[in-house]
């Protein structure tokens, strides 16, 4: 897949990647992009980081017994969100692979969409490091914190 020129890059390209690049079972999560930050705000806030905000709609298919959204779905969601954050940081798609992902679950989420705010903390030539905060969409309370590392492939 070729990287799009910066002038054509934006949320439409991110949506295209979300719909075409991932495995079919990831696409079955029905994720949507709520926000996509690839350029610093005017004046360039010192703490700005490129990233993306995604939504995973609630589905009984993602729940274990007791109606709790399963950790496997949340981890796949966080991993996917970081790929989109890397897309924002690189201003285009680059092949990459997850090297490490650490998830700290803070509370269960039931009967609610989940939001992922993914940010690239550091982008190098061959590695990217990021963080994701997963929150319940109905109460905006944190569900999990995720840190990850990705290798940028040639």
Secondary structure, 3 states (H helix, E strand, C coil): CCCCCHHHCCHHHHHHHHHHCCCHHHHCCCCEEEEEECCCCCCCCCCCCCEEEEEECCCHHHEECCCEECHHHHHHHHHHHHHHHHHHHHCCCCCEEEEEEEEEECCCCECCCEEEEEEEEEECCCEEEEEEEEEECCCCCEEEEEEEEEEECC
